[in-house]
Amino acid sequence: MPPVFVVALGALGVAALAKVLARESRRVNAELAALRRDEAAGRDPRHGTLRRDPASGEYRPSDG
């Protein structure tokens, strides 16, 4: 009977570890998403998309 208890205790430990790892993964992903969102919101408009000027052939920053 004792091996059954050891297996059950091991299964509970694995389940608890999986729950902690999933929570930590969600926390880190939320933190990274916030950083990406802040980075995108604070992006300097001077570093926007470049568009080719048909008259001169040069690339210039787009207005929008």
C-alpha positions in Angstrom: 0.0 0.0 0.0 2.8 2.6 0.7 3.9 2.7 -3.0 0.4 3.8 -3.9 0.8 6.8 -1.5 4.2 7.6 -3.0 2.7 7.6 -6.5 -0.3 9.7 -5.4 2.0 12.2 -3.7 4.2 12.4 -6.8 1.1 13.0 -9.0 0.0 15.8 -6.7 3.5 17.3 -6.8 3.5 17.2 -10.6 0.1 18.9 -10.8 1.2 21.6 -8.4 4.3 22.2 -10.3 2.4 22.4 -13.6 0.0 24.9 -12.1 2.9 27.1 -10.8 4.7 27.0 -14.2 1.5 27.9 -16.1 0.8 30.9 -13.8 4.4 32.1 -14.2 4.2 31.7 -18.0 1.0 33.8 -18.1 2.7 36.4 -15.9 5.8 36.6 -18.1 3.7 36.8 -21.3 1.5 39.5 -19.8 4.6 41.5 -18.9 6.2 41.1 -22.3 2.9 42.1 -24.0 2.8 45.2 -21.9 6.4 46.1 -22.8 5.6 45.5 -26.5 2.5 47.7 -26.2 4.4 50.5 -24.5 7.2 50.2 -27.0 4.8 50.5 -29.9 2.9 53.4 -28.3 6.1 55.3 -27.6 7.7 54.7 -31.0 9.2 57.8 -32.5 7.2 58.9 -35.5 10.4 59.9 -37.3 11.2 56.2 -37.6 8.0 55.3 -39.4 7.5 53.5 -42.7 9.5 54.7 -45.7 7.7 55.2 -49.0 9.4 55.6 -52.4 8.9 59.0 -54.0 8.0 58.3 -57.7 9.4 61.7 -58.9 12.9 61.4 -57.4 13.1 57.6 -56.7 14.3 58.4 -53.1 12.7 56.8 -50.0 11.0 59.3 -47.6 9.1 58.8 -44.4 5.4 58.4 -44.9 3.0 60.9 -43.3 0.8 58.2 -41.7 
